[in-house]
Amino acid sequence: MLAALWVLADFADRAEYHSPDDFPTKIIFFADGETYEIICGPPNKVALIEHALSQSSEEDGRRIFIVEDAEQIARLRVSDPAAFCTVTDTGEIQYFKQKQEELY
């Protein structure tokens, strides 16, 4: 949850609303006219997360996946992610698009 809060804080100047968790989503918030979901995905829960997301609506929001390391991105089979990111214990966030390409 702390990693999800760091990602929300990264949007603090644009976030208009946020909501608590609904597995596997940790936080839902609105920013820049878009709905975002922050999803934490520990490596040992990949299948469970993929299954839960396959049951949800495609219109839920833009999904940002927090992973423990960038190599985990290739193992996640999710549709249309907004981004993937890693978050350090001190709140440093590194964003990635698909398959290890660093976003910023």
Secondary structure, 3 states (H helix, E strand, C coil): CHHHHHHHHHCCCCEEEEECCECCEEEEEEECCEEEEEEECCHHHHHHHHHHHHCCCCCCCEEEEECCCHHHHHHCCCCCCCEEEEECCCCCEEEECCCCCECC
